[in-house]
């Protein structure tokens, strides 16, 4: 028997830094680290030199000085006497407003279009394919401009709404679509309306509790509760009772035609409508494709297996198909929401005052602080998208197939 | 055998096949199955027919009754009223301005146009030497050219006035074809490599020696590295090629104060320009515009972002923590911020980050930004492909003893890229569509030009026609790309279903 001994231990040689896989990665990383440091140092050095040449410094005190400009679309009160910081906040809220509303509408249209594209009806499937291809293959900016042009140039002027005019209000004289914007009823919150809203929120929480209880009960005893009917009742009855018991605290202020324009109500600007509709329509085409591929991704055997077990079609959809399809659908859906949020910066094209137009636009132009302004703007978008994508990662880790 | 005798009749021959009853064959069957299979389906069909009809009945008469020959929107409306039409598209604006929307303010090759289509007037004015060679002052020249353009048809100006961008586009098709379709001869790929230099020369013009020398310099860098690595190993080869690159394109001795000797390129160029002053008139990037700009930015972004995106994806999967960390932060930061903000950074902030006194072309900055942006998205798509490969493929490559680059090149990337084709093409389509955003930093993209046209007094108030034209052009390109990706998926499919 020959002795099996360890290979004689090699002593470290300089060339091993390059030719030995154990040390090479260290060498590469050290070199890369040096290059990155050098690059960053050069960047900072250049910036400092350039700022010194221009006689500027980096400071964020401009945020607390008076903005001096008006914002026509406000979610919180703002006047030109307020600070740049508040202007930025108004812009950020406007971005979030259009993003949230856009995500909701885009999901609704997208799911609708995606399901219809799979329809067995030849004509409906073709129409939806045409819609999706049209939306996906043309730039979003064109859609924004088209919707804006339609809203401003193809809609009637307020004076056409006079007696004998060519235009009329819709939805029982409550909504007026004009070239100066869409006028909708404005809710007025009187005393006691807080209680009504609180009751609504409580009943929504109650519905979730009910669903939990019902599921638990079914798992334990096999008995089913009429969840849908109970939740509808919980949603409607307490709020309605409270609304009338408190003497109708929430009323609607309807828009009325005044001298040259509508008065009262809530004026939704065309810029907002154009951005919102265009973003939703455009994103909905992508969502439609995601929904379609998600449904197709569930193999037919799953449906057949469920039927073989004697599960009813709607329960099959609910218990077998949807959970599997959603695993495929949700991650790309959320990244579409992210895209929509970022695309809302195209608000610039129609003059909607979002974060880019206030913080990264007028404020930067007025104060000359483009470095700080764009940095803050970038950080805002970055934080928003990191929050959304970490929510997605959280969801993903929950539904991921557990493999080796 | 008891019952056979009782059978009265047994048919011995087959009856001829009968036609199926009406309603279960032919178009009626198709209609029944596809459009009217139940009350809900029928309702949907009726609804869809109503929607299609109401859209088409508005659109088609409008489009086909369109007026092609008018000087302004008012003139269009007069013609429409004179014809007694309810609505009519005013295609005249497209007819008049399509060249502008395609090329922006890219200059036409006026001497060529004058010689071909305006020869008599050119001779009357004293010949090309006088008009374009210095005999005319600027005003006279402008008057002569505008008179000529009124006289020459748009189609002629398109073909002969813009022959440089058109040639660049035609050669682009030739250069891209061998990459897209693998049944073309592989030797055409050499042309694909040379193409960027040809396109640069055709589009920007200037001395022919600049692109030639840059191409030769890059070739020399690569060849020197290859040749040297045979003798002194791969690291030595890398150092040699870096040294060759440095003496051709940079001034390595500048740090110790010796100027004038290096870089070699401008010196060679000066000598060649003196001996053989060949070239085309120079066109600055500011004049580029229209759909041409979208194609230039889109193509360069696509070509440059693919290798960068793959590198980032590999970096993100790397086992080296530093490399991984750098790639992840690059990808997340780029993806987290909208392209518009990056474009503003490129146009306003980049001057802060560059060494004092450097300026470079806005178009180039935009191309770099768009490339970086698309590469971050591509990296995520490719990462998905890499993650989708079964672990066994990586282990198999390792067990064959392949090193990292070989295993990536031969085993992992071909499969991973195949899986990610749809995502890659979608990113490219997105990049191409996003080229419209350059309008916000002052480049003249097609949409910016439509705004300019709508701002003129003649065409104020027109929008559908222009947007349909621009949207249709984008649709054509993007639709081709998406169909190509489907073709590629089909062709590369190796599993048998």
Boltz contact constraints between the chains, C-beta under 6 A:
constraints:
  - contact:
      token1: [A, 25]
      token2: [B, 320]
      max_distance: 6.0
  - contact:
      token1: [A, 29]
      token2: [B, 320]
      max_distance: 6.0
  - contact:
      token1: [A, 29]
      token2: [B, 322]
      max_distance: 6.0
  - contact:
      token1: [A, 32]
      token2: [B, 322]
      max_distance: 6.0
  - contact:
      token1: [A, 33]
      token2: [B, 322]
      max_distance: 6.0
  - contact:
      token1: [A, 43]
      token2: [B, 353]
      max_distance: 6.0
  - contact:
      token1: [A, 46]
      token2: [B, 353]
      max_distance: 6.0
  - contact:
      token1: [A, 46]
      token2: [B, 355]
      max_distance: 6.0
  - contact:
      token1: [A, 47]
      token2: [B, 352]
      max_distance: 6.0
  - contact:
      token1: [A, 47]
      token2: [B, 353]
      max_distance: 6.0
  - contact:
      token1: [A, 49]
      token2: [B, 356]
      max_distance: 6.0
  - contact:
      token1: [A, 50]
      token2: [B, 352]
      max_distance: 6.0
  - contact:
      token1: [A, 50]
      token2: [B, 356]
      max_distance: 6.0
  - contact:
      token1: [A, 121]
      token2: [B, 41]
      max_distance: 6.0
  - contact:
      token1: [A, 121]
      token2: [B, 44]
      max_distance: 6.0
  - contact:
      token1: [A, 121]
      token2: [B, 45]
      max_distance: 6.0
  - contact:
      token1: [A, 122]
      token2: [B, 34]
      max_distance: 6.0
  - contact:
      token1: [A, 123]
      token2: [B, 45]
      max_distance: 6.0
  - contact:
      token1: [A, 123]
      token2: [B, 48]
      max_distance: 6.0
  - contact:
      token1: [A, 124]
      token2: [B, 44]
      max_distance: 6.0
  - contact:
      token1: [A, 124]
      token2: [B, 48]
      max_distance: 6.0
  - contact:
      token1: [A, 127]
      token2: [B, 48]
      max_distance: 6.0
  - contact:
      token1: [A, 137]
      token2: [B, 475]
      max_distance: 6.0
  - contact:
      token1: [A, 137]
      token2: [B, 478]
      max_distance: 6.0
  - contact:
      token1: [A, 137]
      token2: [B, 479]
      max_distance: 6.0
  - contact:
      token1: [A, 138]
      token2: [B, 471]
      max_distance: 6.0
  - contact:
      token1: [A, 138]
      token2: [B, 474]
      max_distance: 6.0
  - contact:
      token1: [A, 138]
      token2: [B, 475]
      max_distance: 6.0
  - contact:
      token1: [A, 139]
      token2: [B, 433]
      max_distance: 6.0
  - contact:
      token1: [A, 139]
      token2: [B, 436]
      max_distance: 6.0
  - contact:
      token1: [A, 139]
      token2: [B, 474]
      max_distance: 6.0
  - contact:
      token1: [A, 141]
      token2: [B, 436]
      max_distance: 6.0
  - contact:
      token1: [A, 141]
      token2: [B, 447]
      max_distance: 6.0
  - contact:
      token1: [A, 142]
      token2: [B, 467]
      max_distance: 6.0
  - contact:
      token1: [A, 142]
      token2: [B, 471]
      max_distance: 6.0
  - contact:
      token1: [A, 146]
      token2: [B, 467]
      max_distance: 6.0
  - contact:
      token1: [A, 149]
      token2: [B, 463]
      max_distance: 6.0
  - contact:
      token1: [A, 342]
      token2: [B, 338]
      max_distance: 6.0
  - contact:
      token1: [A, 345]
      token2: [B, 338]
      max_distance: 6.0
  - contact:
      token1: [A, 345]
      token2: [B, 340]
      max_distance: 6.0
  - contact:
      token1: [A, 348]
      token2: [B, 440]
      max_distance: 6.0
  - contact:
      token1: [A, 370]
      token2: [B, 348]
      max_distance: 6.0
  - contact:
      token1: [A, 377]
      token2: [B, 341]
      max_distance: 6.0
  - contact:
      token1: [A, 378]
      token2: [B, 337]
      max_distance: 6.0
  - contact:
      token1: [A, 378]
      token2: [B, 341]
      max_distance: 6.0
  - contact:
      token1: [A, 381]
      token2: [B, 336]
      max_distance: 6.0
  - contact:
      token1: [A, 381]
      token2: [B, 337]
      max_distance: 6.0
  - contact:
      token1: [A, 382]
      token2: [B, 336]
      max_distance: 6.0
  - contact:
      token1: [A, 382]
      token2: [B, 337]
      max_distance: 6.0
  - contact:
      token1: [A, 385]
      token2: [B, 336]
      max_distance: 6.0
